[in-house]
Amino acid sequence: MVGDLIFMYIAMLVIAALAFAPLGYFIYMYTKKDGEPFGDTEPHGDSESKVLNMVESVIHAIKGDKK
């Protein structure tokens, strides 16, 4: 009876640790770089990409715009 309770307590601690591990990791990474969660990241849409450039040229070709 007491062994079952101890086993249940340990199992619940392991499950809770696994459930809250991603939150703890995010907090750790967020506080690591002075409030920047994962280092220097560019805002969405500001980075150059071959795929984005190709899609943009296809859209301009369909519209008939010249760029």
N, C-alpha and C positions, 0 to 999 in steps of 0.2 A: 504494500500500500504506500509506504513512504518512498520506496524506490520509484514507483510510478510517478509520484508527485515531483520528485527530483528530476526524473527524466523529462517530464512535461515542462518544467521550469527551464531546463537547459535548452530543450527544443524550441520553446517560445523565444528565448534570448537569441538563438541562432537565426530564427526566422525574422525577428525584428532587426537584427544587425544587417541581414541581407536586404531587407526592405528599405532601410534608411541609408544604405551605403551610397547610392547615387546622389542623394541629397548632400551627404557629407563630402563627397568628392567635389561636387559643384561649389560648395561653400569654400572648400580648401583652395580650389583653383581660382575662385573669385577674389579671395583675399591675398593670393600669392602675388599678383601683378598690379597692385594698387588700384583695385576696382575694375580691372579689365579681365573678364572671365577666362579667356584663353589666349592672352597675349594681344599683340597688335593685329586687329582684323580690320579689313576695309569695309566700309558701308556697302550695302547691296547696290549693285548697278554701277559702281565706280571702277571696277576692275576690267581690264581688257581680256578678251577671250576670242579665240579663233571661231568658236561656234557662234558666239553672239555677233561677231562681225559678219559671218557668212549669212546668218538669218536676217540681219539688217540689210545686207545687200540684196537678198532675195525679195524682201518686202519692198524695197525701193524699186527693184526691177518690175515687180508686179504692179505697183502703183504708177510706174512710169516716171518717177522722180529721178533727178540726176543728183548725184552726190559726189 
